[in-house]
Amino acid sequence: MAKNFTLEYWLDDDWYVGMLKEVPGVFSQGETLEELEENIRDAYRLTIEDMPVVSHVASQSKEIEVSI
């Protein structure tokens, strides 16, 4: 199954550094934009491999306000 995410990236010295906006904590880098894209895909795959399986049967959600 394929999913689409937003890759936000920037140049840091001569490296492309990026993160997936929709998945907090998934960051990577590469010498080229193409290498960054490969590396961020790998980082995402490794992240979801390590995630515990959670049953959503009793799951609920609620919007809350957070002051900044």
Secondary structure, DSSP 8 states (H G I E B T S, - for coil): ------EEEEEETTEEEEEETTSTT-EEEESSHHHHHHHHHHHHHHHHHHS-----TT----------
